[in-house]
Amino acid sequence: MSQNPEIVYQAPLQGFTDFTYRNVFQEVYGGVSKYFIPYLSYIRGKEIKKSLLKEIFPENNKALPVVPQVLFSNTTELFELVSILVDNGYKEINLNLGCPYPMATNRGRGAAWLDKPDDLNETLQQLFAKEFPTKFSVKMRAGMKNNQDFKPVLGILNKFPLSEIIFHPRTASQMYDGKANPSLFAEALSIASHPLVYNGDIFSEADFQELKTILPDQKSWMTGRGLLMDPSLALRLNGMEMDLKLRKQKLKEFHDRLFQEYSERLQGSGHFLMKMNQFWSYFCESFENPHKAIKLVKKSSNVLKYNAAVVEIFRDLFVNDDL
Ligand SMILES: Cc1cc2nc3c(=O)[nH]c(=O)nc-3n(C[C@H](O)[C@H](O)[C@H](O)COP(=O)(O)O)c2cc1C
């Protein structure tokens, strides 16, 4: 391992990085300094989905350095969600200013805040006046539609004692199209008075090395889809040597532990198969022929067929190994 390690965070991905996933990830791989819990938010006025509450319960995150996140449209929602997290003992809470989905932004949540800096200023003033016993960090995009929106927003964020800002250099209207733009991040670095964490499109060691040439002094990173595709990525970004054989063994162990945990936790094979299908939608990228792997999984109409599909996928993977 390097003397001067890179700090790698696992991004929150609603529906993917749930507490089962986070715990198994930490047990089999690790290499992540903080796991961000997908956002807690209201639906239909004052309701919070049970599944979102389960994510933040301390008993589901016992051995994990986790940071919960709130998605909110006004101070009432913000204070109530923060209070729930404070009552559950959280000492850092992340504010979501980046969710690009119209379901959130049409209600004034997520990236919609990037379009209303004055409201954001007022909201943060009220938040910090409350003196909640917790730190706050921010996760944001470069803008709603305009990739220069972040400039006035950072000017406002500079006034508040945030612990750090995770910056994904895409606009919300881009969703995931095009590429994250590291030069916007470099501009943000020159404006922000808080530590910035780079987030976006780190899918491989090669992507990471390219970013390091553009941002040579940057030491903290967040990766989401990259870790879903290759869960050994965080360890390897920190210089851990993993030969192919070990990587393959780890993939099998990771899959099998998730299989076991989800099959114990989820009721009904339909629900379980849906979860494993979703997991494979990124995990298949760890295999030589991702298309074939995902096709085999998708075709599995019951757990027996799923098991046969997995045997076949891993048989292909191990075919040249003396395991
Ligand atoms: C399916 C999905 C769910 C996501 N859920 C959240 C979320 O709950 N909170 C959040 O801040 N970002 C969420 N994101 C955005 C990611 O955290 C991350 O910022 C984005 O994927 C870019 O990073 P990456 O290129 O490393 O994946 C989600 C992204 C995806 C694709």
The ligand as a Gaussian input file, in Angstrom:
#p B3LYP/6-31G(d) Opt

LIG

0 1
 C      -28.868000       4.184000      -9.834000
 C      -28.224000       5.371000      -9.211000
 C      -28.655000       5.796000      -7.949000
 C      -28.056000       6.919000      -7.343000
 N      -28.468000       7.312000      -6.095000
 C      -27.882000       8.414000      -5.509000
 C      -28.246000       8.850000      -4.182000
 O      -29.059000       8.244000      -3.478000
 N      -27.633000       9.967000      -3.697000
 C      -26.673000      10.653000      -4.423000
 O      -26.129000      11.653000      -3.932000
 N      -26.310000      10.240000      -5.647000
 C      -26.865000       9.144000      -6.198000
 N      -26.438000       8.730000      -7.427000
 C      -25.283000       9.408000      -8.052000
 C      -23.962000       8.706000      -7.631000
 O      -23.757000       8.789000      -6.234000
 C      -22.747000       9.327000      -8.336000
 O      -22.668000      10.686000      -8.021000
 C      -22.825000       9.175000      -9.850000
 O      -23.144000       7.837000     -10.201000
 C      -21.497000       9.558000     -10.517000
 O      -20.445000       8.786000      -9.985000
 P      -19.847000       7.488000     -10.756000
 O      -19.509000       7.939000     -12.149000
 O      -18.641000       7.111000      -9.943000
 O      -20.926000       6.446000     -10.758000
 C      -27.029000       7.623000      -8.030000
 C      -26.621000       7.192000      -9.295000
 C      -27.192000       6.085000      -9.885000
 C      -26.705000       5.656000     -11.243000

